[in-house]
Amino acid sequence: MTAHLHALGFDAHDPARQASFWGGVLGRDVVDDPREGVVLVPSDDTEFRIRFLPSEEPKRGPNQMHFDLTSTSLDDQQATVDRALALGARHLDIGQRPEEGHVVLADPEDNEFCVIGPGNNFLADTGRIGALSSDGTQAVGYFWSAALGWPLVWDQDEETAIQSPTGGSKISWGGPPVNPKLGKNRLHLDLAPDGDQQAEVDRLLGLGATMLDIGQGDAGWVVMADPDGNEFCVLASV
């Protein structure tokens, strides 16, 4: 038994504004779901939902996870950059070199993301979000491969990546050194169990996850942390 990736939870000071921005960048519809909040709806079954969740937490440093957006051509890359800037993004300098072929931007709440140029072999045959590029250890890549049942598609020099057997976005981890965690992550994974919620929680504990209390009280979901300490949620069984 495994869980499947139901959604990416994205903390925001202004969820509606953030959803509008990312819906415009990604070309996705925004819906206000009474159960899940403001959601970007996937365009096909290889994509995941993005839930924008209200949070007052300040941003304390670079996010542990960011989007790598794909491009079909240089014109397409520039069009994505121009669209993002028009919607409220700004350029960001993190020491990237021009020859790397990607543009680094920040969204209206200063969350970093990259628009990757065409011809990137690692992101070939993915989605518009080519990768959820993450700061993390080799061990955490192994954990998530087992947790989601997604095979490793990269495992070299302590860097790992996984991808669903049906395709779509990859999740990658850059290996050590891992930046220190500065409070709750702004982006986290929401898992939906294929069977009983408690059985899934027990399985994830056996893989190396731990329980977390972030003040969720009697909510129907269970908050856990992966081996690197990153929060994720196991939703109630349907």
C-alpha positions in Angstrom: 0.0 0.0 0.0 1.2 3.5 -0.8 -0.3 7.0 -0.6 -0.7 9.3 -3.7 0.2 12.9 -4.0 -3.1 14.7 -3.7 -1.8 18.3 -3.6 1.0 20.7 -2.9 0.1 22.9 0.0 1.4 26.5 -0.5 1.3 28.8 2.5 0.4 32.4 1.6 -0.3 35.7 3.3 -2.9 36.4 0.6 -4.1 33.0 -0.8 -6.4 34.5 -3.4 -3.7 36.9 -4.8 -1.1 34.1 -4.9 -3.6 31.7 -6.6 -4.3 34.4 -9.2 -0.6 34.9 -9.9 0.2 31.2 -10.2 -2.9 30.5 -12.2 -1.9 33.1 -14.7 1.7 31.8 -14.9 0.7 28.2 -15.2 -2.4 28.6 -17.3 -4.6 26.9 -14.7 -8.1 27.6 -13.4 -8.6 28.9 -9.9 -11.4 27.5 -7.8 -12.6 28.2 -4.3 -13.2 24.8 -2.8 -15.1 24.9 0.5 -13.1 21.9 1.8 -9.6 22.8 0.6 -9.6 26.6 0.1 -8.2 28.3 -3.0 -7.0 25.6 -5.4 -5.3 25.5 -8.8 -7.0 22.7 -10.7 -4.7 20.4 -12.7 -5.2 20.3 -16.5 -4.6 16.5 -16.6 -4.1 13.5 -14.3 -0.3 13.8 -14.4 -0.4 17.1 -12.6 -1.1 17.8 -8.9 -3.4 20.3 -7.3 -2.0 23.4 -5.6 -3.7 24.5 -2.5 -3.1 28.1 -1.2 -3.4 28.1 2.5 -3.6 31.2 4.8 -0.6 31.8 6.9 0.9 34.7 8.8 4.4 33.1 9.0 7.1 35.4 7.7 9.6 34.2 5.1 12.9 33.6 6.9 15.1 32.5 4.1 15.1 30.6 0.8 12.3 28.1 0.5 13.3 24.4 0.9 11.3 23.7 -2.3 10.8 25.7 -5.5 9.3 25.3 -8.9 11.4 24.7 -12.0 9.2 25.7 -15.0 9.9 24.2 -18.4 10.1 25.9 -21.8 9.6 24.6 -25.3 11.7 27.3 -26.9 13.6 30.5 -26.1 10.5 32.5 -27.1 8.4 30.4 -24.8 10.8 30.9 -21.9 10.8 34.7 -22.5 7.0 34.7 -22.7 6.7 32.9 -19.3 9.2 35.4 -17.8 7.3 38.4 -19.3 3.9 37.0 -18.1 5.2 36.4 -14.6 6.7 39.9 -14.4 3.4 41.4 -15.6 1.5 39.5 -12.9 3.8 40.8 -10.1 7.0 38.7 -10.1 10.5 40.3 -9.9 14.0 39.2 -11.0 16.1 37.5 -8.4 19.9 37.2 -8.3 21.0 34.1 -6.4 24.4 33.9 -8.1 23.2 32.2 -11.2 25.4 32.4 -14.3 24.0 33.5 -17.8 25.4 30.3 -19.4 23.1 28.2 -17.1 20.2 29.1 -19.3 17.6 29.7 -16.6 15.9 32.8 -15.2 15.4 33.1 -11.5 12.3 35.0 -10.3 10.4 35.7 -7.1 6.6 35.6 -6.9 4.6 38.4 -5.2 5.3 36.9 -1.8 9.0 36.4 -2.6 8.9 32.7 -3.2 11.7 31.7 -5.5 11.2 29.9 -8.8 13.1 29.2 -12.0 12.1 29.4 -15.7 14.4 26.8 -17.3 15.5 27.2 -20.9 14.6 24.7 -23.7 16.6 21.5 -24.2 17.1 20.6 -20.5 17.4 16.8 -20.6 16.6 16.3 -17.0 13.2 18.0 -17.4 12.3 16.4 -20.7 8.9 14.7 -20.8 7.7 16.3 -17.6 5.0 19.0 -17.2 4.9 22.7 -17.1 6.2 22.4 -13.5 9.2 20.3 -14.6 10.4 19.7 -11.0 9.7 20.5 -7.4 13.4 21.2 -6.8 14.2 20.7 -3.2 17.0 21.1 -0.7 17.5 17.7 0.9 19.6 14.7 1.6 19.9 11.4 -0.3 18.1 9.7 2.5 15.0 11.9 2.1 14.9 11.1 -1.7 14.8 7.4 -0.8 12.1 8.0 1.8 9.8 9.8 -0.7 10.4 7.2 -3.3 9.1 4.5 -0.9 6.4 6.8 0.5 4.8 7.6 -2.9 5.9 4.5 -4.8 7.7 6.7 -7.3 10.9 5.2 -8.7 14.2 7.0 -8.5 15.1 8.6 -11.9 18.3 10.1 -10.6 20.7 8.9 -7.9 24.2 10.2 -8.3 26.6 12.2 -6.0 24.0 12.1 -3.2 21.5 13.9 -5.4 18.2 12.2 -6.0 15.0 12.6 -8.0 11.8 10.7 -8.3 8.9 10.7 -10.8 5.5 9.1 -10.9 5.3 6.1 -13.2 2.6 8.0 -15.1 4.9 10.9 -15.8 4.5 14.6 -14.8 6.6 16.7 -12.5 9.7 15.3 -10.8 10.7 15.9 -7.2 14.4 16.4 -6.8 16.8 16.8 -3.9 20.2 18.5 -4.2 22.1 16.6 -1.6 24.3 17.9 1.2 25.1 20.4 2.5 21.5 21.0 3.4 20.5 24.5 4.5 19.3 24.8 8.1 15.5 24.7 8.5 14.2 28.2 9.5 10.7 27.5 10.7 7.8 25.8 9.0 8.2 25.3 5.2 6.0 27.3 3.0 5.5 24.4 0.6 4.5 20.9 1.7 3.1 17.7 0.3 -0.5 16.5 1.0 -0.8 12.7 0.7 -4.1 10.9 0.3 -4.0 7.3 1.6 -5.1 4.5 -0.7 -6.6 2.7 2.3 -6.9 3.3 6.0 -5.3 6.6 7.2 -3.8 5.1 10.4 -2.3 2.2 8.5 -0.7 4.7 6.1 0.6 6.7 9.1 2.1 3.6 10.6 3.7 2.7 7.3 5.3 6.1 6.9 6.6 5.9 10.5 8.2 2.7 9.6 9.9 4.4 6.7 11.4 7.0 8.9 8.8 9.8 9.3 7.9 11.3 12.6 4.8 12.8 14.1 4.4 16.6 14.4 2.1 18.8 16.3 1.8 22.3 14.7 -1.4 23.1 16.6 -3.7 21.2 14.1 -5.9 20.0 17.0 -8.7 17.6 15.9 -8.3 18.2 12.2 -9.0 15.3 10.0 -5.4 15.2 8.7 -2.2 14.0 10.4 0.9 16.2 10.3 4.2 14.4 9.9 7.8 15.2 9.1 10.1 13.4 6.7 13.6 12.3 7.7 14.9 15.9 6.9 12.3 17.4 9.2 10.0 18.7 6.4 6.3 18.8 7.2 3.8 16.9 5.2 0.1 15.9 5.7 -1.7 12.6 5.5 -5.3 13.3 4.7 -8.3 11.5 6.0 -9.4 8.3 4.2 -12.1 8.9 1.6 
